[in-house]
Amino acid sequence: MKNFIIMVVIVLNQFILMNFALANDSNFKLAVTTSFHNSGLSDVLVPELEKDTGIIVDLLVVGTGQALKLGSRGDVDAILVHSKTAEESFVAKGFAPYRREIMYNDFVLIGSKSDPAVIKNLKNLKLILETIKNSKSVFISRGDDSGTHKLELLLWRKAGQQPEKFLVDWYWEVGAGMGAALNMASELSAYVISDRASWLNFGRKGDLEILFEGDEQLFNQYSYLPISSVLYPKIKYQKARIVENWLVSKKAGELMKNYKIMGQNLFFPNPK
């Protein structure tokens, strides 16, 4: 089952990359995270951006790690990702002149209503993760070098754990996007960390529910990074700046603030 899922993901990724390579070269290429796209916000923002700027945007939906790789090769004009440490390293290496914070939302810990590890009433995230590990309750990891995956690994390490040494009998790395990870968690009644927007937009919740939320460690900042035109002269740097200015505009901020799923506001603009 696990190997089958990995094979499907590899094939899908190759299909996406092949079609992206065939996109109109005059269009603006923007790599965005799966969580941003799965939330539905891209369907709200991109049409308005194109209408206001006249720039046609080709979105490549990948994890943060893959978006950074694409940017480091000059395969896209800009990236919109959510992993501050990785972004700062990306800038330090000269692949982008800077990172611009755009908006934020948050992560939540999802689990079965039966709560096999009995964590629902615990208030300390470190203790929650220790309890899941010690009980060997099934935990689904994105395992795809995405921003969500990077955050999950950081939380385990802050809890004094070594996720690279976890046993596969309870810790499952699916190597896939948020939708696939949530699907797996739903099938196995397992624990998983998700951004709130993807969770609310997920249609097959089964017996899953939010078991922990609101901790400051679950803050999720999204940033925009234009790719360096010094390293890659063919990059559409002027268009990248126009897109950036639109994303931090009052109109874009209102669209973010007004976007809701099940009556909940999910994204909050905080341009800097």
Secondary structure as the mmCIF struct_conf table of DSSP 4:
data_model
#
loop_
_struct_conf.conf_type_id
_struct_conf.id
_struct_conf.beg_label_comp_id
_struct_conf.beg_label_asym_id
_struct_conf.beg_label_seq_id
_struct_conf.end_label_comp_id
_struct_conf.end_label_asym_id
_struct_conf.end_label_seq_id
HELX_RH_AL_P HELX_RH_AL_P1 LYS A 2 ALA A 21
TURN_TY1_P TURN_TY1_P1 LEU A 22 LEU A 22
BEND BEND1 ALA A 23 ALA A 23
TURN_TY1_P TURN_TY1_P2 ASP A 25 SER A 26
BEND BEND2 ASN A 27 ASN A 27
STRN STRN1 PHE A 28 THR A 33
HELX_RH_AL_P HELX_RH_AL_P2 THR A 34 ASN A 38
TURN_TY1_P TURN_TY1_P3 SER A 39 GLY A 40
HELX_RH_AL_P HELX_RH_AL_P3 LEU A 41 THR A 53
STRN STRN2 VAL A 57 VAL A 62
HELX_RH_AL_P HELX_RH_AL_P4 THR A 64 SER A 72
TURN_TY1_P TURN_TY1_P4 ARG A 73 GLY A 74
BEND BEND3 VAL A 76 ASP A 77
STRN STRN3 ALA A 78 VAL A 81
HELX_RH_AL_P HELX_RH_AL_P5 LYS A 84 ALA A 92
TURN_TY1_P TURN_TY1_P5 LYS A 93 GLY A 94
BEND BEND4 PHE A 95 PRO A 97
STRN STRN4 ARG A 100 SER A 112
TURN_TY1_P TURN_TY1_P6 LYS A 113 SER A 114
TURN_TY1_P TURN_TY1_P7 PRO A 116 ALA A 117
TURN_TY1_P TURN_TY1_P8 LYS A 120 ASN A 121
HELX_RH_AL_P HELX_RH_AL_P6 LEU A 125 SER A 135
TURN_TY1_P TURN_TY1_P9 LYS A 136 LYS A 136
STRN STRN5 PHE A 139 SER A 141
BEND BEND5 ASP A 144 ASP A 145
HELX_RH_AL_P HELX_RH_AL_P7 GLY A 147 LYS A 158
TURN_TY1_P TURN_TY1_P10 ALA A 159 GLY A 160
HELX_RH_3T_P HELX_RH_3T_P1 PRO A 163 LYS A 165
TURN_TY1_P TURN_TY1_P11 VAL A 168 TRP A 170
STRN STRN6 TYR A 171 GLU A 173
BEND BEND6 ALA A 176 ALA A 176
HELX_RH_AL_P HELX_RH_AL_P8 MET A 178 LEU A 188
TURN_TY1_P TURN_TY1_P12 SER A 189 SER A 189
STRN STRN7 TYR A 191 ASP A 195
HELX_RH_AL_P HELX_RH_AL_P9 ARG A 196 ASN A 201
BEND BEND7 GLY A 203 GLY A 203
TURN_TY1_P TURN_TY1_P13 GLY A 206 ASP A 207
STRN STRN8 LEU A 208 PHE A 212
HELX_RH_3T_P HELX_RH_3T_P2 GLU A 216 LEU A 218
STRN STRN9 PHE A 219 PRO A 226
HELX_LH_PP_P HELX_LH_PP_P1 ILE A 227 SER A 228
TURN_TY1_P TURN_TY1_P14 SER A 229 LEU A 231
TURN_TY1_P TURN_TY1_P15 PRO A 233 LYS A 234
BEND BEND8 ILE A 235 ILE A 235
HELX_RH_AL_P HELX_RH_AL_P10 TYR A 237 LEU A 247
TURN_TY1_P TURN_TY1_P16 VAL A 248 VAL A 248
BEND BEND9 SER A 249 SER A 249
HELX_RH_AL_P HELX_RH_AL_P11 LYS A 250 ASN A 258
STRN STRN10 LYS A 260 ILE A 261
TURN_TY1_P TURN_TY1_P17 MET A 262 GLY A 263
STRN STRN11 GLN A 264 ASN A 265
STRN STRN12 PHE A 268 PRO A 269
#
